[in-house]
């Protein structure tokens, strides 16, 4: 799939708000239906090939509040792999620095329920190996990487 042109207005505060409130709605529906609804992403590159979604819990590094964020994921053996792309926005998503500060957390996966994990950022070699698989899973990751000047972190969630 070819890299898409960066949408106008991507960097606007309105886009971040739409992402935030859309995520809150998805978390609520996922929890209410035990993942029956909300466990597949069907937007963008996921339209014809839905992508599995998990719920990531993360503790605010300043507030101490627990937040839950829906994220696309790749299974890699016993590990789960997530991407801090935030749709190609210029800043890392809030959950990423929260995981750096508090890497022991939980995720919720359809049919499995809650899994205890430890988060770590993939090193450059590991990211290089995972990135093609992530793009195969969800081609828009490649577009997001082209839309931002930041290095998009890839995070490995290891069972604990």
Secondary structure, DSSP 8 states (H G I E B T S, - for coil): -------TTTTSHHHHHHHHHHHHHHHHHHHHTTTTTTSEE-SGGGTTS-EEEEEEEEE-TTT--EEEEEEE-EEETTEEEEE--GGG-SS--HHHHHHHH--EEEEEETTTEEEEEEEEE--HHHHHHHHHHHHHH-THHHHHHHH-SS---EEEEEE-
